[in-house]
């Protein structure tokens, strides 16, 4: 793998917070297991099986090597973080990663079609705003209904703020004529920015509100001290991944083992 395409290590504080949130939402428990320079963060189900971590989250923190060479516990499955491969894993998903310290640098990372989308949203009457939790949940619920996925837990944002810190969690969004039409939920921990979830109203896709919502989230994350932005899981080769590429991310395959 090319180093420039991979973020620095995923911080333990981020994964441990997500493990704590998962326990509150789904029960069970979690444990940390040292592996070389890093730490596996493993959530244990009631049947004794372990996952690091469920719901499209990584299970290996502070790991600087480009290859994972350790044996896993029995009945364990782990999502490796960006930049870490293994000959025994499968890659069904990918993420997109941006390295930037200044907003100007991030803007230059966007592809031309991404920048055009942001400008179109602005000229179409869309406005970047900090939207309310309920607006985000409504957009997210409708998105998941379209995709046939379960809705986000109603406690999610509250739990993120509790375990990651209020100052480290945000929801940026886009309004059109006073109505929220797009949103992005994000966090920043130890300089690592993660775009957790995004959603939008398809009735307004012709105005490109997604581009403006993601760009506004990128600005917010950088202003919170991130120098790496992880756009989150996408199915390999999907339209979602192509959009993230247009918005400045470099594709990095994600491997799962176990």
Buried (B, 14 or more C-beta within 10 A) or exposed (E): EEEEBBBBBBBBBBBBBBBBBBBEBEEBEBEBBEBEEBBBBBBBBEEEBBBBBBBBBBBBBBBEBEEBEBEBBEEBBBBBBBBBBBEEBEEEBBBBBBBBEEEEBBBEBBBEBBBBBBBBBBEBEBBBBEBEBEBBBBBBBBBBEEEEEEEBBEEBBEBBBBBBBEEBBBBBBBBBEEEBBBBBBBBBBBBBBBBBBBBBBEEBEEBBBBBBBBBBBBBBBBEBBBBBBBBBBBEEEEEBBBBBBBBBBBBBBBBBBB
